[in-house]
């Protein structure tokens, strides 16, 4: 019998230009931000978070959208701009989280209090991963991701998504994965956070 249980939790959708997800290293910023004259049909992608249950730990990977993105469970331009604190990001991505589907609402439904989660780990600080941070009391993110976000405030990231939170920064302390950088979360090599580069600079 497996010692781990993984809950894949869908917390709504993000609608973007295909260029943003699939533009690769040569991603065109105007095209990805929907400012290009040559527009492609936008695509909707699921915004998923993952709750890992071990024998004695609860670990949440990413937080998805905050309820303030869609107070009524439907797409709402005005409240999205308010939730993210950026009208520029409205052009880059449009998010929606139906009623009952934020990470904390669904964790509640599983009978778990958000305060019982031992580690909230953020893979990177883009809005579809970090907007929902305020649903939880603290979270951890790689220092390299935090430094990258700090360098790109106003364009891609907003400090308000994590401002006032107890954000714990970790440094890579192991060498697993394709880039030889990982973090041994529990200190016993049972769970490794693997660094995968390309989407952010790190
Ligand atoms: Zn991202």
Boltz pocket constraint, residues with backbone or C-beta under 6 A from the ligand:
constraints:
  - pocket:
      binder: B
      contacts: [[A, 124], [A, 126], [A, 199]]
      max_distance: 6.0
